[in-house]
Amino acid sequence: MSRSAADAREVRTTAPVFAALGDATRLRIVGRLATGEPLSIATLTTGTGVTRQAVTKHLGVLDEAGLVHSEWRGRERLWALNADRLDAARRSLDRIAAQWDTALLRLKSLVEEPAAD
C-alpha cells in the first residue's frame, strides 16, 4: 500500500473519532470511562446536569465511532472505553505533529540560509 493510500485510510478511520470527541459532553463521558471501570448510564449521568436520554444519545455517537462498547450485566447496561481507538487517534496526531516539525525545520533552514549573491 502506498503512503498516500495509507494516509487516506488513516484519515477515514480516525476522522469519526475526532468528530465524536469534538463535543464537550462526549469528551467528559470518555474521561469518566477512562478510569477503566465500565459504568452505567445512571452513573454517567449523575452530577452532570445532562439527562439520561442525552447521555444515551452521546454514547450512541461514541459507539458508532468505535470509542465505547456496552454489555448487559443483569438488567443494567454497562459502557466501557475502547482505548485502542483512542491510541490510534493519538498515533495519528503524533504523525501529524512530526510532519509539522519536519516542515518547520525545512522552513527554518530556508529562512536562515545566507542569501546567494
C-alpha positions, 0 to 999 in steps of 0.5 A, spaced: 500 500 500 502 506 498 503 512 503 498 516 500 493 510 500 495 509 507 494 516 509 487 516 506 485 510 510 488 513 516 484 519 515 477 515 514 478 511 520 480 516 525 476 522 522 469 519 526 473 519 532 475 526 532 468 528 530 465 524 536 470 527 541 469 534 538 463 535 543 464 537 550 459 532 553 462 526 549 469 528 551 467 528 559 463 521 558 470 518 555 474 521 561 469 518 566 470 511 562 477 512 562 478 510 569 477 503 566 471 501 570 465 500 565 459 504 568 452 505 567 448 510 564 445 512 571 452 513 573 454 517 567 449 521 568 449 523 575 452 530 577 452 532 570 446 536 569 445 532 562 439 527 562 439 520 561 436 520 554 442 525 552 447 521 555 444 515 551 444 519 545 452 521 546 454 514 547 450 512 541 455 517 537 461 514 541 459 507 539 458 508 532 465 511 532 468 505 535 470 509 542 465 505 547 462 498 547 456 496 552 454 489 555 448 487 559 450 485 566 443 483 569 438 488 567 443 494 567 447 496 561 454 497 562 459 502 557 466 501 557 472 505 553 475 502 547 482 505 548 485 502 542 481 507 538 483 512 542 491 510 541 490 510 534 487 517 534 493 519 538 498 515 533 495 519 528 496 526 531 503 524 533 504 523 525 501 529 524 505 533 529 512 530 526 510 532 519 509 539 522 516 539 525 519 536 519 516 542 515 518 547 520 525 545 520 525 545 512 522 552 513 527 554 518 533 552 514 530 556 508 529 562 512 536 562 515 540 560 509 545 566 507 542 569 501 546 567 494 549 573 491 
